[in-house]
Every structure is written in C-alpha cells, then in structure tokens.
C-alpha cells in the first residue's frame, strides 16, 4: 500500500508522520487489496478550537474508495478515531462482498424546481476518476463514502448517471438525456 501524507496550513512533523504511518499502515492488514492511502492533515480556523485539527483519509482498493474524516483539538485523537471509522467501513465492505447482492429497482427521478440564486460561490472543486460500474456497485460506493449521491459511468453503455438516496430511504437513479 502506498501511503501519501500531506498537510494543509501546517508543516507535518516527523513524529506526526510516524504516528500516521503506524496507525493507517495497519489498515492493509484488514484489507490486503488496499493500493493507496491518502492522509490529509489540516489546521483550520474555526470558532470551536476543539474542531480545528482535521484528518481526512482516503483509501483506494480495486476501484472502490473508502473515506473517513475526523475533527478534534488533537491530531492524535483525530487519527485514532478516523482509523476506527475506516476499520468499521472495511468490515462493512468485506461483509457486503462476501454475500450475494440483490438488485435494486430504482424509481424514476422527478425534477425539482429551484429558486433562482443571485450569487454563487464555489468553495471546493474535486476531480476524481470515474470507473464503469453497475448501479448496485455505485450505491455501495456512495454508502461507503457516506454521501447522499454518487456520479458513475454505467458499465452497460458508458453513460454518466447519478444514484442518490431518497428521503424515504430508497434510492433513485438519474439518467441524463442530452437534446
């Protein structure tokens, strides 16, 4: 497993790097197919000093991404907590892959009217590789990431689709049509 450690608004000390390597390095014992672990340590200005130190860990394995984030007043405590969260995600991931999955029939999406917004500020941009997958794999990936929606390329036709969690707990699928 390749371990990449970076700092945002701080210089990562050797002691902190060693601690991250020790804790995050153990995760490949639970999931030997891990290929990469990215750890971002950030120092943020917040009103609550108890949440100023942020640890975000992204794990990659066989086209699946697992992610955890934790905030604390201490990087050590945040690292311990996020590693525990990821361990639980790994166990859930392994359990799902050990059992046969049943297909989920998505409901057609209904358009939602939105009010016009005068000024929009994009505060974060993300880039990620989109892998071909089935609807069920996309839902699983969305759940592993803890998101409410997920963009993916359909394995059958290569078109971009979005799965999302509905308020009633079921899932929806958006299949864009370009006119």
Buried (B, 14 or more C-beta within 10 A) or exposed (E): BEBEBEBEEEEBEEEBBEBBBEBBEEBBEEBEEBEEBBBBBBBEEEEEEEBBBBBBBBBBBEEBBBBBBBBBEEBBBBBBBBBEBBBEBBEBBEEEEEEEEEEEEBEEEEEEEEEEEEEEEEEEEEEEEEBEBBBBBBBBBBBBBEBEEBBBBBEEEEEEBBBBBEEEEEBBBBEEEEE
